[in-house]
């Protein structure tokens, strides 16, 4: 066996070899010196030479007191030496020693008497540098305190993956005392976790030495058996100073709240996608029944398993929807949608039929009060208040309806009907967030329904209000070609309220709108929908853009704690000009043929919601083939680049050779968006075309 080889593990014999160091003892570099009864040095270790500076040849045979002790301390040393040699006990303490170089060295001593087989006595002195010893003591004390008091679970396992030690935090996390950890393998101590995968990862670290950091682990522990927890676990290989593998250090952090927040953020992103989808799919025509079907289809299956859209029959007869505070309601069913065939569909009123619902029905309460009605957990008594008749209640029970939500369809202050939602297969009850989302969908649809009924009566619905809040494919506008994109955020803990709109106005004019509600979550999305609805209403009044922003500022201020940036522009193809007003938003880009793209120098204005601020309208000439590019900050802002650099990159992409508006949208998103973006983005590009003939002007 070579000097570098070690013996097999055996508790009855030592391990190691001459080439191995001893860890802590090697760090302390303990010096050993043996004196005879007269105080002469008879044994001198290499560590003594390192500590005191004298070689063995220089030290052996010399009186230790004369060699190592300053003269003023020799009497004390002789007294202490005598006490040790007569058997009055050992001596320990710090003593100043004279180094060979003449300097004084503070040394930590341990002195004791030795006896040989001839009854001869010797003095053994063990010593180490005081500074080194104190540093080691501080390091050990710090490590001990950190481990014992750390809120992070910490453990050490040996090469057989048996626990050697665990700290109190890990005891609490696993719900097991240290005694039930130590000596046991991970699979034995924690059978309630996926120990096969955990131990495989640990063996990989033992073999490679490459740590595994922040490995996610899910499970339930005896400390909290009724709730699933998530942990971030890291493994590090432990080695001695000579490279021998000792085992693994393990750190465990409970990240349950972060895990749940991530799941909630994913759900919020899904909700925002539903809102964006609804902007495109709801209101694609001014057909009343089609709009209702679109609302029902958007609601299923992401929000509900069964959705029904019913309007008050009175609004279809040319009457304003009066505010009803009590009494029964007469509904006309417009649409029903379901994720799959169900008895709940049979219980719903067939589209086109008129049904009377008494005052005690939940849908009647919804339209009478103008407020949502939510029953998170439906009981048998609730079914009779949901269904029109006892027979329908039995069908709902057979379908397994367990949660119910009704939200009013309100447009311009009038209650038009209700969106009725039920869950059968989806096991989760309706929540407050579901209520907000359903209200947003209903608000969008209600405006479209209201527009459809009025334009149907005026016999002027085909061209002017052919699209909804955000058409799937914007209809062709006089003098304009339009392209747009919306892309939700990709980061977990970040969602927003970006929006855009294209609104046809009288005199062949077109309103172009883009905005960004500051904040995140489903609340920002709901606020965005309210502002979009308000913007469309104000646009119909043919106001100056600055005046529109002034009204929106008042509306936003009344919402409370809502700040929104916005650009409102009105393009008149007959005048070949565009009126633009800005409320704290990033400047639009103007692209003219044969010229470098530029950012418009507009009065920035304050964001909506600040209150009592002035807005200004700028007049811009927009000739055929000129392009106006509106965007939100998610397109150009990042956390690691200056905004000026990003805007330069944005303009450089717009300067590339002429291409279609659709290709331009794709190129901007492809080149400027990055993986993990923490903000959503809205993009709207309008290209001026040759002005229409005067006879093509639409009437208001």
N, C-alpha and C positions, 0 to 999 in steps of 0.2 A: 504494500500500500504506500502510495506516495505521500509526501508531507502535506499536500493540499487536499487529500481525501479525508473524509470523516467516517466514524463508525456508524453503523445502523443505530437507530433510536433504541436505547436501552437504559432504563432508569438506574440500573446497577453499575454502570460504568460511565466514565466521562466522555464527552464528545468534544470535537474540535481538534486542532493541531497547532504546530508551532507557527504556522503562517496566519492563523486566525486571530483577530483582535477580539477584545472582550466587551466592546460597547462602552458602557458607563465607566468601568474601571480604566479603560484605555483613555477616555476623555479626561478623567481625574489625574491619570499618570501618577499613581500613588508610589511614593518612594519608601523603600524599606531599608532600615539601618539597624544593625545589632551591635551592642556594646558589651564588653565583658564587665566583670565586677569592679574593675578599676576605672571604667569609663573610656577604655580604648575601643576604637572601631575595629570590629573583627569581621563584619559582613557589610557589603556595600553594593546596592543594586544599581543597574543601569539608570533606573528612574531617579535615584539619588544623584547620580552624576548630572542628569538633565536639570534637576531642581536646584542643586547647590553649586554646580559648576566644577566640582572637583572630580578627577578621575579616581578609579578604584586604587590605582597605584599611589596617588597623592593622599588618599584618605585612610587606607587601611593602616592600622598601628598607631594612628594619631589619636590624641585625646579629643573627644568630640567637643568638649567645652572650649578648648583652645582653638580648634579649627573653625567652629561654626557659630560661636557665641561672642557677642561684643563683651568687652571687659566689664562694663557696668552691670551686666546681667549674669555673670558667671556664678556669683554667690547664690543667687536664686536658683540657677540651674543645678548646682551641686546639692542644694537642699531638696529639690524635687527629685533628683536622681536617687538620693539616699532613701527618700520615702518609698519610692518604687522598689528599690532593691531589698529593703527590709520587710517588704510585704505589706506595707500600709495601703496598698491599693494602687491602681493604675492612675495615670494623669492624662487629662485631655484639655486642650485649649489652643489658643492662638499665641504664637511666640515669634518675636523678631529674630531672624537668623541672618548671619553675615554671609553674604554670597562671596564666591571667589573673587569677583570683580570689585569687592569692597563695599558694595551696596547692601542695603538692608531689605530683607524679604520677609513679609508676613506669611507664616506657614501654620496651617492647621495640623496639630499633633494629636496622635493617640499613642501613649507610652504604656508598656506593660512589662511585667517580669516573666522571664522564661526560665525553666528549670530543665537541666539535662539528666541523663540516667546516672550521673555521678554526683548528684546533688549540687552541681554547679549552677550558678545563677547568671543570667544575662538580661539585658534590657533591650526590648524590641521597640523601635520607634517607627511608626507609620506616619507619613506626612504628605500633604499636598498643598499646592498654592492656594492661599485663602481666597483670592479673587476668583479663581476657577471654580472652587467649591461653592462659593456663594452664588455664582451665576447658575450653576447646575441646580442648586437648591431653589432659586427663584424660578427657573424654567419648570422644574417639577411641580412646584406649588401652583404656578400659573396653569400648567396643563391639567393638574388635578381639579382645580377650581373650574376651569373652562368646561371640562368634561362633565363634572358633577352638576354644574349650575346652568349649562347650556340648554336653551329651549329646543335645540335640534337633537334628535335621537342619534346617539353614537354607540358603536359597538366595535369589538375586535374579535375576529374569528381566526382560528389557526388554519394550517394548510389542509386539514381534513374538514374544513367548514364547520367546526364546532365553536360555539360561542366561548370566548375567554372572559370577556367582560362586557357589560352594557351599562349605560348611564341611566339615571332616573327618568330622563325624558323619554327614552326608548321603552322603559317599563310602562310608562303611561300610554304611549302610542300603541304598543302591542297588547296592553291589558294583562301583562304577565310580569311577576316579580323576577328579579335577577336570578334567583335560585332556579327558576324554571327555564332559564336561558342557558346558563353556564354549563358546559359539558355536553350540550345537546346540539345536534345538527340543526340547520335551519329548517329542514323538512320536518323534523321532530318537534321543534318548538313552535313553528308557525304553520300547522297543517291547513289552516283556513285560507292561505294565500296560494298563488300559483308558484309553489316552491320549485317546481321543475325548471321553469324559465329563469327564476331568480338564481338558482344554483348554477345553471349553465352559464349565466352572465358572470358569476363570481369565479368560476373555473377559468373562463376566458381571461379575466384580469390577472388571475394567479399565473397563468401561462405566459401572457404577453407583457405584463407590467404596464399596459396602457389603461388608464382609469376609464371607467364608464361614469358619465356625469348626467345627473337629472333624468334618470330612467323612471318613467311613470309606471306606477303600480296601483292597481285598484283592488279593493276587497273590503271585508268586514272583519272586525277584531272582537275579542271578548270584551274589550273596553266599551264598544258601541256596536253591538251585534245587529241592531235594527236599522243601521244607516250605512250606506256605502261610503267609503273614504277613498281619497286619492293621496298618494305619497310621491315625492320626488326623492329617489334613492340614488346614491353615488357610491362607487366602490373604488378603493385605492389599495394598491399592493404595498405591504410593509416589508422593508428589508433592513438587515443589520448593516453596520458600517462597512462590512466586507462583502456586501451584496447577497448574503444568504436570505432567502425568502422566509419570512416569519408568519405571514398570513395576510389578512385583509382588514382594512379599516372601513367601516360602513357609516354613512351619514343618511339620516332619514328626516325629511321635512314634510309635515302634513300640509298639503296644498289643496285640501278639499274645497275650500271657498274659491280658490282660483280656478279649479276644475269646473265648478258649477258656473262661475262667471263666464268661462269660455263657452260652456254649453248654452248659456243664456245669450251670449253674444252671437253664437251661430244661429240661434232661434230668431234673434233680432234682425240679423242679415236676411234670413228667410222672409221675415215679415216685410222688410223693406223691399225685397224683390217682388213680393205680392203687390205692394203699393205701386211699384214701377210698372208691373205687368198690367195692373188695373188701369193705369193712365193710358195705356195703349189699347187695351181690349174693350174697355167700357165706353160706350158712346161713339162707336165707329159710324153710326148713322143717326138720323133723326127719327128713326122708327121706334115707337114706344115699346113694343113687345120685344124687339131685337135688343134694345138697351137693357131691358129687364133680364132677358136670357143671358146677356153678357155678364151682368152683375152676379147672377146665380152661378154661372160657370166659373167665374173667378173665385167665388167663395168655396167651391168644392174641388178637391178634398182638403186643400191646405188649411182651411179655417173650419169647415164643417163637413159632416157626412151627407146632410140633406139641407138644401137651401131653397127658400121660397120667397118670391117677390110679389107683394100685394099692394095695390094702391087704393085709396079711397075712391069709390065709384063717382063721387060728386065732382072730382077734379077732371074727370073725362067728359063731363057734360057741360063744359064751358064755364064752370063756377070756380071762384077762388076757394081754396081749401080753408074753411073757417076753423078757428081754434076750438076744439071740442074738449070740454072739461069733464063730462060725464055722459053716461048713456051708451047704448050699443053703437056699433059702426058697421057700415056696409062696404065690403071690400070687393074689388075685382082682382082675381088671380091673374098674374101676367106670366110667371115663369116658375118652374120647379126643376131643380137639378140634384142629382144624387151620385155618390161615388160608385154605387152598384145598386142593382134592383133590391128593393126593400119594401116592407109593409108601410114604412113611414111615408113613402111616396104615394101609396094608395090612400093614406090618411089625409094628404094635402088636397087642397081644392084644385081641380083641373084648370089649367090656363084658359082664360076667357070667361069662366063662370063667375057669377056674383054670389057672395055668401055674407050672411049676417052673423056677426059675432057679438055676443052679449057683453055687457059692461064688465063682468067678472073675468073675462078672458084676458090673458096676458098681452096678446097682441093689441087688443082694444085699449088696455091701460097704456101701452107704449105710444100709440098715436094720440090718445087723449092728453097725456102729460107731455109728449114731445121728448121723452127721455128713454134710454135703453132699459130693458127689463132682463135681468140675468138670474137664472136658477142654476147654480153650479151643480147641484146634485138633485136630480128630479126624483120625487117620490110618486107613489100611486095617486095621491091627492092632487099633485101638481099636474098630472096628465089631463085631468078633467078641465083644468083651466087653460091648457094649451090647445087641446083639440076642439073642433067645432061641435062635435056630437059624442055621445058615449061610444058609438061604434068606432069612430076615429080614434078615441082614447085607447080602445082595446088594440087597434092596429099599432099604435105607437108603443104600447107595452110589449107587444109581440116582436116589434123591431128592435127593442132594447134601447130605447131613447133614455139616456141617463143625464144629459145636460142640455140646457136650452138658453138661447139668447135671441132677443128681438131688439133691433135698433131702428129708430124712426128715419124715414126719408124726408129730409128737410131741405128746402130750397127757398132762398130769399125770405126766410122767416115763416114759411108755410109748411105745415106737415102734409106730405103727399101720400104717405103709406108707410110700409115697414118692410125691413129685411128680416126674415124669420129663419133662424139657424138651429140645427139639432145635431147632436153627436150620438152615434150608435156604435160604430166600430172603433173609433178613436177613444182610447180609455181615459184620456185626460179631460177634466172638467173645463168649462170655459172660465177664463181668468179676466182680470182687469185689463191686461194687455190685449187679449182677444177682443174685448169690448171696444177699446180704442181703435184697433185695426178695422173692426167691422163698421164702426162709425165713420172712419175715413173712406172706406169703400162706398158706404151708403151716401155720404155727402157728395162724392163724385157722381154717383149714379143719379142722385136726386136732381142735381142741376141739369143733367142731360134729359131726364124725364120731364122736368119743368119746361126746358127749352122746346122739347118735342111737342108737348101739348099746346103751347102757345103758337109755335110756328105752324102746327097743323091747322089751328083755327085761322091763322092769317094766310094760309095757303102759300106760304113763301118759305118752305123749309128745305128744299132740295139742295141749294147751293150754299146758303149762308151758314147754316148750322149742321153741316154734313158730318162733322167730326166731333169728337168728345174732348175731354180735358187734355188728353195727349194722344192724338190719333196714331194708329198703328202705322199708317203711311199717310203723311200729311197730303191733303188734296192740293192740286195745283193752284197756286195763288197768282193773281194777275201781276205780271212783272217780276216775279220771284221764283227761284228754284230753291227748294229747302232740303236739307239733310240734317239728321240729328243722331245722337247716341246717348245712352245712359248706362253707366257701369257702377255697380255698388262697390263699397269698400271690401278689401280682402283681409286685414288684420282682425285678430280675435276681441281683444278687449275695447274696437272703434267702429259705428254706423252713423249716417247723417241725413240731411234733408235737402239735397240739391234738387232743383227742378227747372224745367223749361216749358215754354208754351208758344204756339203759333195760332194767332187769333185773327180771323177775317173781320175786317171793319167795313163801314160804309165807304162809298167812293173808291172802291178797289184798293183801299189801304189795308195793310197787314200789320198787326202788332206782334213784335218779337219780344219774348220775355225770358229772362234767365235769372235764377236766384239761388241763394244758399242760406238755409236756416242754420244758425250756429248751434252747436250742441250735438248730441248723439242719442241713439235709441229710438224707440217707437214714438216717443213724445215729439221728437223733432220731425219725424215723418208726418205725424198728425197735424202739426202746426203748418208744415209745408202745404198740405192739402187745403187747409183753411185759407191760406194766403193765395193759393192758385185760384180757388173758387172766387175769392174777393177780387182778384185781378181781372178775371174774365168778366165779372159783373161790371166793374168800373170801365173796362175797355169798351163796352157797349155804349157808354155815354159820350164817346168821342172827345175825351178830354185831352188837354196838352199832357205830354209825358210827365212833366214836373208836377202837374196837378194830380195825376194818378198816383205818383209816389207820395205826395203829401197825404192823400186819403189813406194809402196803405200804411204810412207811418202812424197815423192815428189808430188804425185798426190793430197794428202790431203792438203799439204802446198799451192798448187796453188788454191785450192778452197777458201782459205782465211777464217780466224776466225773459223776454224773447228778443233777440237781436238777429236781424236778417239783412244780408246784402242783396242788391237787386239791380238789374238794368232793364229799363222799359224803353223800347224803340218802336216808332211807327213809321213804316215805309209807304210813301205815296208814289206809285209808278208814273202817274201823269205829270207830277212835278219833278220826278227823278231825284227825290231827296228823302232823307231819313231824319226824323226828329228823335234825339236820344237824350235820356236823363239817367243819371247814375246815383245809386244810394250805397256808397262805400264798397262797390264791387271792383274787381280787377278790370282794367280797360279792355274794350274789344279790340280786335285786330282788323285792319283794313287792308285788303289785297286788291291792288289795281293792276291790270295787264301792263307789262313792261316796266313796272316799278317795284322797288323793294317793299315787302310788307312792313307795316308800321302799326304801333299801338296808338290808338286815338288819345289825344290830350284833352280829356274831359274834366270838368269840375267833379271831383270825386264825390262830394256830398257825404253825409253821415249815414250809417246803416239805419234801416227801418227799425223803429222801436225806441230810438233815442228820444224823440219827441221835440216838437217846436224847433225844427231846423228847416232851412230853406233848400229847395232843390232847383236846379237850373236845367233848361233844355238847350241842347246844342243842335244846330242844323248842319247836316252833312250831305253833300252832293253824292249821289250814288248812281253811276252811269252803268249802262249795259256791261256785263261781265265783271263788274266790281263785286267783291265778296266781303261780307261782314261776318266775322267769326266771334261768337259769344261762347263763353266757357266759364266753369267754376274753378275754384282754387285747387281742387283735387287733381286737375290735369297738370298743373305746373309746379305745385309746392311739394317739396320733400323735406325730410328732416336732416339730410346730410349735404344739401346743395343750396347755395344762395339763390334767392328768387330771381335776381337779375340774370344769372347763368341759365336758369330754366326758361325764362322768357326769351332769351336769345336763341336757345335751342328750338323753342316753339316757333319763332319767326323764321328760323332757317328751314324748318320743315314746310312752312307755308310758301317759301320762296322756290321750292322745287317745281319742275316743269308742270304745265297745266294738266290737271287730271279731273276726274269726276268728283263731285262733292262726296259721294259715298266712299270713294277711295281715299279722299283727304281725311275723312273722319277715321277710317280704319288706320291710316298711317300715323295720325296724331296719337291715338290710343296705344298703338303698338310700340311706338318709339318713346313716348313720354311716361306711360304708366309702368310701374315697377312692381315685382312680386311683393306681396305683403303691404300694399298701399293702405294707409290708415284713413282714407277719406274717399267718399264716392265722387263721381264726376258726371257733369252734364255738359253736353257739347251741342251747339246749334250753329249751322252755317247757312247763310242766305246769299244767293248769287242773283244780282239784278239782271233782268232780261230786257229785251226791247219793250218799250212801254206799250200797253194795250191801246187799242183804238178807243176813242171817247165813248163810242156807243156800247162798249162792253162794261161800262161802269154799273156796279150792282146798286140797287136801291137799299136804303137803310132798313 
